[in-house]
């Protein structure tokens, strides 16, 4: 009995020692993994730092051939080569079981080892020729991010900034053309590229160069993701050289909206599911269902984004958050970002939702923010956009060498470049011809050539392609997409200045800041033509927005007592009570109020007055059912309002992102 007791004690002591040693080993592995993760993140931080310093050097030397995004890609390529061929981090595989036969690849695996259960997570597939080199793949796997990081963290600030920084005047002046390029042009480009690539795939299959399944729906999906343009390089050069504002608006508006269209279009193609065993045959009902999904997802995402922006505007107005600028900025930031996640969680598209949320926030919420929060939000999202965009382009260069499952096929790559070129041409030239039939300000041929040349691919194309690389077709599409992005950013982006000179497009013309009286008169006539060129649908929307929505959400524009019918008098008086305008006058106008005298706010033919007691009165037409054409002109041009105070007229910009035009009617008069 004593010997048995000693044996049990020794066995128990041995198990405790083994457990203690195992805990020590686990802690060491966790610490090593933490250090490795920190080193991986440090690599990207150093890449961004090096990119910023080189950008400063380029700007200092006025070197425009290479944009910061192309530079970030080059640095990413260099680091990727070093990680792939220069650094080998050995992995302890002494206790690795090299084979375990199962019928599927579960995402989570529970392993019973001597009565203890361990959970293992799937890292990804390893190609057959790399099984013996698994110990050298650890570093490459560490620097490969989850694709959801791009969609949930990096893309939202980029898309939101595009909507938040949108210049309304030039956008709405070309709204019909922008919508045509973004919607019809993207669909045309998608199907042209898809059909051409399907022919290329069939040719590859006949020649025996296809190593897996590649269906027509895969070709359409490839056409959708490479139809998303991102001319960030061209637009940056346009802004620096002050190229024609209409050309800038057409390119910027198209790139903003067609990203959203490409995302929804790609998801609709994935949702295409005919009845029967073969899921890749053509069926009319399945196509109509996909088209319905496209409309439903886009409209639902649009409504969700606008609703979130309106809710934020209401919260920022009916609360006193503007007295606490930090809380106000934090709420604005969280509400804007949550729009993307809410749309994705509801089954919609976050890109569309956050884009229109940004446009709504700029139109309504921005006017309710304190001056400090206005500056903070602009600078915050501009900074996030810069960092996220350069991070993505750096990661593009890195993944060319660190991604484990590249499939490069020369015939597919050549076919893709030809298809992308022809798809862009089928988008720009036919639509420009049709649009010029109804435009007063024609899209000239040199503008069309420039738009054709500026169809760069960028962050959105990369994010859509890397989101799913599980099949042979998706891996080939991802590898080819990287090369398309590299070529367009380096060659097309780098040749922007030369293309402008070749097409004889004027630069150095900033129609927003002309100082001569003659140019001001010309701009006045241009603004008058804007009213005639604006779409009738937009004019109806503007009248409704100017007379009802803006007074409720921002308390700017004519008071509701002048626009609502007499039967709604109590509601109008409640919404236009002194408390309604309190936060507008409390901070924004405090520096301009010299005494407690009368203040008049003039909105076209309507004047809202306040005396020393704080009482408000309004004069003008009893009912202004529609905004005048001058109101539309002023709103599109610069969105200013006039504060008349004791014989002094001051012009107060409602949106400092839109500098006012010089106008002899406006100015400081004593």
C-alpha positions in Angstrom: 0.0 0.0 0.0 2.8 2.4 0.8 4.5 1.7 -2.5 1.3 2.3 -4.4 0.8 5.5 -2.5 4.3 6.7 -3.4 3.7 5.8 -7.0 0.5 7.8 -7.2 2.2 10.7 -5.5 5.1 10.6 -8.0 2.7 10.4 -10.9 0.6 13.3 -9.6 3.8 15.3 -9.1 5.0 14.5 -12.6 1.7 15.6 -14.1 1.8 18.9 -12.2 5.4 19.5 -13.4 4.3 18.7 -16.9 1.4 21.1 -16.6 3.6 23.8 -15.2 6.1 23.4 -18.0 3.3 23.5 -20.5 2.0 26.7 -19.1 5.5 28.3 -19.3 5.8 27.2 -22.9 2.4 28.6 -23.7 3.2 32.0 -22.0 6.5 32.2 -24.0 4.7 31.5 -27.2 2.1 34.1 -26.5 4.9 36.6 -25.7 6.7 35.8 -28.9 3.5 36.1 -30.9 2.9 39.5 -29.3 6.4 40.7 -30.2 5.9 39.4 -33.8 2.6 41.2 -34.2 4.1 44.4 -32.9 7.0 44.0 -35.4 4.5 43.5 -38.2 2.5 46.6 -37.4 5.8 48.5 -37.1 6.6 47.6 -40.7 3.4 49.3 -41.9 4.0 52.3 -39.7 7.5 52.7 -41.0 6.1 52.4 -44.6 3.7 55.2 -44.0 6.3 57.3 -42.3 8.7 56.8 -45.2 5.9 57.6 -47.7 5.1 60.9 -45.9 8.7 62.0 -45.9 9.1 61.2 -49.6 5.9 63.0 -50.4 7.2 66.1 -48.7 10.4 65.9 -50.8 8.3 65.5 -54.0 6.1 68.4 -53.1 9.1 70.5 -52.2 10.8 69.7 -55.6 7.4 70.0 -57.4 7.8 66.5 -58.8 4.4 65.4 -60.1 5.2 62.2 -62.0 4.5 59.9 -59.1 1.7 60.4 -56.6 1.9 59.3 -52.9 -0.3 56.3 -53.6 2.1 55.0 -56.3 5.0 55.7 -54.0 3.4 53.7 -51.2 3.0 50.8 -53.6 6.7 50.9 -54.5 7.7 50.9 -50.9 5.3 48.0 -50.2 6.8 46.0 -53.1 10.3 46.5 -51.7 9.3 45.4 -48.2 7.4 42.4 -49.7 10.5 41.3 -51.6 12.6 41.5 -48.5 10.0 39.5 -46.4 9.6 36.9 -49.1 13.2 36.2 -50.1 15.4 38.0 -47.5 13.9 37.1 -44.1 13.1 33.5 -42.9 11.5 33.1 -39.5 11.8 29.4 -38.7 8.9 27.7 -37.0 9.1 24.9 -34.5 7.5 22.0 -36.3 8.9 19.2 -34.1 5.4 18.6 -32.7 3.5 19.4 -35.9 1.3 16.6 -37.3 1.8 16.9 -41.1 -1.2 14.9 -42.1 -4.7 14.5 -40.6 -7.3 13.1 -43.0 -10.8 14.8 -42.7 -13.5 15.3 -45.2 -13.8 19.1 -44.9 -11.8 22.1 -43.7 -13.5 23.3 -40.6 -13.0 26.9 -39.4 -12.5 25.7 -35.8 -11.0 22.3 -34.8 -11.2 20.8 -31.3 -8.4 18.4 -30.6 -8.3 15.9 -27.6 -4.8 15.5 -26.4 -4.6 13.2 -23.3 -7.9 14.4 -22.0 -7.3 18.0 -22.6 -9.2 19.8 -25.4 -7.4 22.4 -27.6 -9.1 24.8 -30.1 -7.4 25.4 -33.4 -8.4 28.1 -35.9 -8.1 27.7 -39.7 -5.3 30.0 -41.0 -5.8 29.2 -44.7 -4.9 26.9 -47.5 -1.3 26.0 -48.3 -0.5 25.0 -51.9 0.9 21.5 -52.4 4.4 22.7 -53.4 4.7 24.7 -50.2 3.8 22.0 -47.7 7.4 21.2 -46.9 8.3 24.9 -46.5 5.5 25.6 -44.0 8.0 26.8 -41.4 9.0 29.7 -43.7 5.5 30.9 -44.2 4.9 32.3 -40.7 6.2 35.8 -41.4 4.2 36.0 -44.6 1.0 34.9 -42.9 1.5 37.4 -40.1 1.6 40.4 -42.5 -1.5 39.1 -44.3 -4.6 40.9 -42.9 -8.1 39.6 -42.7 -10.0 41.1 -45.6 -12.7 42.2 -43.2 -10.2 44.7 -41.8 -10.3 46.6 -45.1 -14.1 46.6 -45.3 -14.9 47.5 -41.7 -11.9 49.7 -40.7 -10.1 51.1 -43.7 -12.8 51.7 -46.3 -15.4 53.6 -44.2 -13.3 56.8 -43.7 -12.2 56.8 -47.3 -15.8 56.6 -48.6 -17.2 59.0 -46.0 -14.6 61.6 -46.8 -15.5 61.4 -50.4 -19.1 62.3 -49.6 -18.3 64.8 -46.8 -15.9 66.8 -49.0 -18.2 66.8 -52.1 -18.5 70.3 -53.7 -22.2 70.6 -54.2 -22.2 73.4 -56.8 -20.2 71.7 -59.4 -21.7 68.3 -58.6 -25.3 69.4 -59.1 -24.4 71.4 -62.2 -23.2 68.1 -63.7 -25.5 65.8 -61.8 -27.2 64.2 -64.8 -23.9 63.4 -66.5 -22.4 62.1 -63.3 -25.3 59.8 -62.7 -25.1 58.5 -66.3 -21.4 57.7 -66.1 -21.7 56.2 -62.6 -24.8 54.0 -63.2 -25.2 53.3 -66.9 -21.4 53.5 -67.5 -20.5 51.1 -64.7 -23.1 48.5 -65.9 -21.9 48.9 -69.5 -18.3 48.5 -68.5 -19.1 45.5 -66.3 -20.8 43.6 -69.1 -18.3 44.5 -71.8 -15.4 43.3 -69.6 -17.4 40.2 -68.5 -18.2 39.2 -72.1 -14.6 39.8 -73.3 -13.1 37.9 -70.4 -15.5 35.0 -71.0 -14.3 34.7 -74.5 -10.7 34.8 -73.2 -11.5 32.1 -70.7 -13.0 29.9 -73.4 -9.9 30.4 -75.5 -7.7 29.4 -72.5 -9.8 26.3 -72.0 -9.4 25.3 -75.6 -5.6 25.7 -75.3 -5.5 23.8 -72.0 -4.2 26.8 -69.9 -7.1 26.8 -67.5 -6.3 25.0 -64.2 -9.8 25.1 -62.6 -13.4 26.2 -63.0 -14.1 29.6 -64.4 -17.7 30.4 -65.2 -19.5 33.3 -66.9 -20.7 34.7 -63.5 -17.0 34.8 -62.4 -16.2 36.9 -65.5 -19.1 39.3 -64.7 -17.9 39.5 -61.2 -14.4 40.4 -62.4 -16.0 43.0 -64.7 -17.9 44.6 -61.8 -14.8 44.9 -59.5 -12.5 46.4 -62.1 -15.2 48.8 -63.2 -14.7 50.7 -59.8 -12.5 53.7 -60.7 -10.4 55.5 -58.1 -8.5 58.4 -59.9 -7.0 59.7 -56.6 -3.7 60.4 -58.4 -5.3 62.3 -61.2 -7.7 64.3 -59.0 -4.8 65.3 -56.7 -2.9 66.7 -59.7 -6.1 68.3 -61.0 -6.5 70.1 -57.7 -2.9 71.2 -57.6 -2.8 72.5 -61.1 -6.4 74.0 -60.9 -7.8 72.2 -63.9 -11.3 73.0 -65.3 -13.8 72.5 -62.5 -16.3 70.7 -64.7 -13.8 68.1 -65.7 -12.8 67.7 -62.0 -16.5 67.4 -61.0 -17.2 64.8 -63.7 -14.3 62.6 -62.7 -14.7 63.0 -58.9 -18.5 62.5 -59.0 -18.2 59.4 -61.2 -15.5 57.8 -59.0 -17.5 58.5 -55.8 -20.8 57.0 -57.1 -19.4 54.2 -59.3 -17.6 52.7 -56.3 -21.0 52.3 -54.7 -22.6 50.9 -57.9 -19.7 48.4 -58.4 -20.1 47.1 -54.8 -23.8 46.5 -55.2 -23.4 45.1 -58.7 -20.8 42.6 -57.6 -23.0 41.4 -54.7 -26.0 41.1 -57.1 -23.9 38.9 -59.4 -22.9 36.7 -56.5 -26.5 36.4 -55.6 -27.4 35.1 -59.1 -28.7 31.6 -58.5 -30.8 29.8 -61.2 -33.0 26.9 -60.3 -31.7 23.3 -60.9 -28.4 21.6 -60.4 -26.3 23.8 -62.7 -26.0 27.2 -60.9 -24.1 28.8 -63.9 -26.7 28.6 -66.6 -28.6 31.6 -67.9 -32.1 32.0 -66.6 -34.4 35.1 -67.1 -36.1 34.8 -63.7 -32.7 34.5 -61.9 -31.4 37.6 -63.8 -34.5 39.6 -62.9 -34.2 38.5 -59.2 -30.6 39.7 -59.2 -31.7 43.0 -60.8 -34.3 43.3 -58.0 -31.6 42.6 -55.4 -29.5 45.3 -57.0 -32.3 47.9 -56.7 -33.3 46.8 -53.2 -29.8 46.8 -51.8 -28.9 50.1 -53.3 -32.1 51.9 -52.3 -32.1 50.4 -48.8 -28.4 51.4 -48.3 -29.2 54.9 -49.6 -32.2 55.3 -47.3 -30.2 54.0 -44.3 -27.3 56.4 -44.9 -29.6 59.4 -45.4 -31.6 58.4 -42.3 -28.5 58.2 -40.1 -27.3 61.6 -41.4 -30.7 63.1 -40.6 -30.8 61.6 -37.1 -27.3 63.0 -36.4 -28.5 66.4 -37.6 -31.5 66.3 -35.3 -29.4 65.1 -32.3 -26.8 67.8 -32.9 -29.5 70.5 -33.1 -32.0 69.6 -30.4 -29.3 69.0 -27.8 -26.7 71.3 -26.3 -23.8 69.2 -27.5 -22.3 72.2 -29.4 -21.4 73.5 -25.9 -19.1 70.5 -25.5 -17.1 70.3 -28.7 -15.3 67.1 -27.8 -18.5 65.2 -27.2 -20.0 66.7 -30.3 -17.1 65.6 -32.5 -17.1 62.1 -30.9 -20.8 61.7 -31.6 -20.5 62.8 -35.2 -17.6 60.4 -35.7 -19.3 57.4 -34.1 -22.7 58.0 -35.9 -20.9 58.3 -39.2 -18.8 55.1 -38.8 -21.7 53.1 -37.4 -23.7 53.8 -40.6 -21.3 51.4 -42.4 -21.5 48.7 -39.8 -25.3 49.0 -39.5 -25.8 48.6 -43.2 -23.6 45.6 -43.4 -25.3 44.0 -40.4 -28.7 44.6 -42.0 -27.7 42.9 -45.2 -27.2 46.2 -47.2 -24.0 47.7 -48.6 -22.0 49.8 -46.2 -20.2 51.7 -48.9 -23.4 53.1 -50.3 -24.8 53.9 -46.9 -21.7 55.7 -45.6 -21.3 57.6 -48.9 -24.8 59.2 -48.7 -24.4 59.6 -44.9 -21.4 61.8 -45.6 -23.3 63.8 -48.2 -26.2 64.3 -45.8 -23.9 65.2 -42.9 -22.2 67.8 -45.0 -25.6 69.3 -46.1 -27.3 69.3 -42.7 -25.3 68.3 -39.7 -22.3 70.4 -40.6 -24.3 73.6 -40.2 -25.4 72.6 -36.7 -21.9 71.9 -35.4 -19.8 74.5 -33.5 -17.0 76.1 -35.5 -14.4 74.0 -33.5 -16.2 70.8 -34.4 -16.6 71.8 -38.0 -12.8 72.2 -38.3 -12.2 69.0 -36.3 -14.4 66.8 -38.3 -13.0 68.0 -41.6 -9.4 67.5 -40.4 -10.2 64.2 -38.7 -11.7 62.5 -41.8 -9.1 64.1 -44.1 -6.4 62.6 -41.9 -8.1 59.2 -41.7 -8.7 59.1 -45.5 -5.0 59.9 -46.1 -3.7 57.2 -43.7 -6.2 54.5 -44.8 -5.6 55.1 -48.5 -1.8 55.0 -48.3 -2.0 52.0 -46.0 -4.1 50.1 -48.6 -1.8 51.0 -51.4 1.3 50.0 -49.3 -0.4 46.7 -48.6 -1.1 46.2 -52.3 2.6 46.3 -53.0 3.2 44.0 -50.0 0.7 41.3 -51.0 2.2 40.9 -54.5 4.9 38.9 -52.8 3.4 37.8 -49.5 0.1 36.4 -50.7 0.4 32.6 -50.7 -2.0 31.6 -53.5 -1.3 33.8 -56.5 -2.3 32.5 -59.9 -0.7 34.5 -62.8 -1.8 33.5 -66.3 -0.3 35.6 -69.1 -3.2 35.1 -71.4 -5.8 36.1 -68.8 -3.7 39.2 -67.8 -3.4 40.4 -71.4 -7.1 39.8 -72.0 -7.9 41.7 -68.8 -5.9 44.8 -69.8 -7.6 44.8 -73.3 -11.0 44.3 -71.7 -10.5 47.1 -69.1 -9.5 49.5 -71.9 -12.4 48.6 -74.1 -14.9 48.7 -71.2 -13.7 52.2 -70.2 -14.0 53.4 -73.8 -17.6 51.9 -74.1 -18.4 53.8 -71.0 -17.0 57.3 -71.8 -17.5 57.9 -75.5 -21.0 56.7 -76.3 -22.4 58.2 -73.1 -20.6 61.5 -73.7 -22.1 61.6 -77.2 -25.7 61.1 -75.9 -25.2 63.5 -73.0 -23.9 66.3 -75.3 -27.2 66.1 -77.2 -28.9 67.7 -74.1 -26.1 69.6 -72.5 -25.6 73.4 -73.0 -22.0 73.1 -71.8 -20.7 70.3 -74.0 -18.2 67.7 -72.8 -15.5 68.4 -75.3 -13.5 65.6 -77.0 -10.3 66.5 -75.0 -12.3 66.1 -71.8 -13.5 62.7 -73.0 -10.0 61.6 -73.8 -8.8 62.8 -70.4 -11.6 60.9 -68.6 -10.8 57.8 -70.6 -7.1 58.1 -69.6 -8.0 58.8 -65.9 -9.9 55.6 -65.3 -7.5 54.4 -62.6 -8.3 51.4 -60.4 -7.5 51.6 -56.7 -8.6 50.8 -53.2 -12.1 49.7 -53.9 -11.1 47.3 -56.7 -8.4 45.8 -54.4 -10.8 45.4 -51.4 -13.5 43.7 -53.5 -10.9 41.3 -55.1 -9.2 40.3 -51.8 -12.5 39.7 -49.9 -12.8 36.2 -51.4 -9.8 34.3 -52.7 -11.0 30.7 -51.9 -11.4 29.4 -55.4 -9.1 29.2 -58.4 -11.1 31.8 -60.3 -11.0 34.3 -57.5 -7.3 33.8 -56.9 -6.6 34.5 -60.6 -8.8 37.5 -60.5 -7.0 38.9 -57.4 -3.6 38.4 -58.9 -4.6 40.1 -62.2 -6.4 42.9 -60.3 -3.1 43.8 -58.6 -1.3 44.2 -61.9 -4.2 46.3 -63.3 -4.0 48.6 -60.3 -0.2 48.9 -60.5 -0.3 49.8 -64.2 -3.1 52.3 -64.0 -1.6 54.1 -60.9 2.0 54.2 -62.2 1.5 54.7 -65.9 -1.9 56.5 -66.2 -1.5 58.4 -62.9 2.2 59.3 -63.7 1.3 60.5 -67.2 -1.5 62.9 -66.1 0.5 66.1 -66.6 1.7 65.0 -70.0 -1.8 64.0 -71.0 -3.1 67.4 -70.0 -0.5 69.1 -72.2 -1.2 66.7 -75.0 -4.9 67.4 -74.9 -4.3 71.2 -74.5 -6.5 71.4 -71.4 -6.0 74.7 -69.6 -4.6 74.6 -66.1 -4.3 77.4 -63.5 -7.9 78.4 -64.0 -9.8 78.5 -60.7 -13.3 79.8 -61.4 -14.0 79.9 -57.7 -11.4 82.6 -56.9 -11.4 85.0 -59.9 -10.9 88.5 -58.7 -11.6 90.7 -61.7 -15.0 92.3 -62.1 -15.3 91.0 -65.7 -14.7 87.5 -64.6 -17.2 88.0 -61.8 -19.8 89.1 -64.3 -19.0 86.1 -66.5 -19.4 83.9 -63.4 -22.7 85.5 -62.7 -23.9 84.6 -66.2 -22.5 81.1 -65.6 -24.6 80.8 -62.4 -27.6 81.9 -64.3 -27.0 79.2 -66.8 -26.7 76.8 -63.9 -30.4 77.3 -63.1 -31.3 76.4 -66.7 -29.0 73.4 -66.9 -30.1 72.0 -63.5 -32.3 69.0 -63.9 -36.0 69.5 -63.2 -35.9 66.8 -60.6 -33.2 68.5 -58.7 -35.0 71.8 -58.9 -38.1 70.2 -57.3 -36.0 68.6 -54.6 -34.1 71.9 -54.0 -37.4 73.8 -53.4 -38.6 71.2 -51.0 -35.3 71.1 -49.2 -34.8 74.9 -49.0 -38.4 75.6 -47.8 -39.0 72.7 -45.4 -36.1 70.4 -44.5 -33.3 73.0 -43.9 -35.5 75.2 -41.6 -36.3 72.1 -39.6 -32.9 70.3 -39.5 -30.6 73.3 -39.6 -32.9 76.4 -39.1 -31.5 78.0 -42.1 -33.4 79.2 -45.1 -36.9 80.9 -44.9 -38.8 80.4 -41.7 -41.6 77.8 -41.7 -44.2 80.5 -40.9 -43.6 81.8 -44.5 -43.5 78.5 -46.3 -46.1 76.2 -44.5 -49.8 76.6 -45.2 -51.9 78.7 -42.7 -53.4 75.6 -41.3 -50.0 74.6 -40.0 -49.5 77.9 -38.2 -49.0 76.5 -34.7 -46.4 74.0 -35.8 -44.6 76.6 -37.8 -44.6 79.0 -34.9 -43.3 76.4 -32.6 -40.5 75.4 -34.9 -39.6 79.1 -35.6 -39.7 80.1 -31.9 -36.8 82.1 -30.4 -35.4 78.8 -29.0 -35.2 77.5 -32.6 -32.6 80.1 -33.6 -30.9 80.3 -30.2 -28.0 78.0 -31.0 -27.5 79.7 -34.4 -27.1 83.1 -32.8 -25.4 82.1 -29.5 -22.0 81.2 -30.8 -21.8 81.9 -34.5 -22.9 85.5 -34.3 -21.7 86.5 -30.8 -18.6 88.2 -32.1 -20.7 90.3 -34.6 -23.3 91.6 -32.1 -21.9 94.9 -30.9 -25.0 95.9 -28.8 -28.4 94.4 -28.0 -29.9 96.2 -31.0 -31.9 94.8 -33.8 -30.6 92.0 -36.0 -32.1 91.1 -39.4 -31.5 87.8 -41.1 -32.3 88.2 -44.8 -33.3 85.2 -46.9 -34.2 86.4 -50.4 -37.4 88.4 -50.0 -38.0 87.3 -46.4 -36.4 89.1 -43.4 -36.3 87.6 -39.9 -35.8 90.3 -37.3 -34.9 90.0 -33.6 -34.9 92.9 -31.2 -33.1 93.4 -27.8 -35.8 91.4 -26.0 -35.2 88.4 -28.2 -38.5 88.5 -30.0 -38.6 87.4 -33.6 -40.7 88.7 -36.5 -40.7 88.0 -40.2 -41.6 90.1 -43.2 -42.0 89.2 -46.8 -44.5 87.1 -48.8 -47.1 85.4 -46.7 -46.4 82.1 -48.4 -43.3 81.2 -50.4 -44.2 77.9 -51.7 -41.1 77.6 -53.9 -37.7 79.0 -53.6 -36.9 81.7 -56.2 -34.4 81.1 -58.9 -32.0 83.5 -57.2 -32.1 81.3 -54.1 -31.2 78.3 -56.2 -28.4 80.2 -57.8 -27.1 81.4 -54.5 -27.3 78.0 -52.9 -25.5 76.3 -55.7 -22.9 79.1 -56.0 -21.8 79.6 -52.4 -24.6 79.1 -49.9 -24.1 82.3 -48.0 -26.6 84.3 -46.0 -26.5 88.0 -45.1 -26.6 89.4 -41.6 -27.8 93.0 -41.7 -27.0 94.8 -38.5 -27.4 98.6 -37.9 -26.8 99.5 -41.5 -23.8 97.1 -41.8 -24.1 94.1 -44.2 -21.8 91.1 -43.6 -21.5 88.0 -45.8 -21.3 84.9 -43.6 -20.3 81.7 -45.4 -22.5 78.7 -44.4 -19.9 76.3 -45.7 -16.3 77.4 -45.7 -15.4 74.6 -48.1 -17.2 76.6 -50.7 -15.6 80.1 -50.9 -18.0 82.8 -52.1 -17.8 84.3 -55.5 -16.8 87.9 -55.8 -20.0 89.8 -56.4 -20.4 93.5 -56.4 -23.8 93.1 -54.7 -22.2 91.5 -51.6 -19.6 93.0 -49.4 -19.0 95.1 -46.4 -20.9 98.4 -46.5 -20.9 101.0 -43.7 
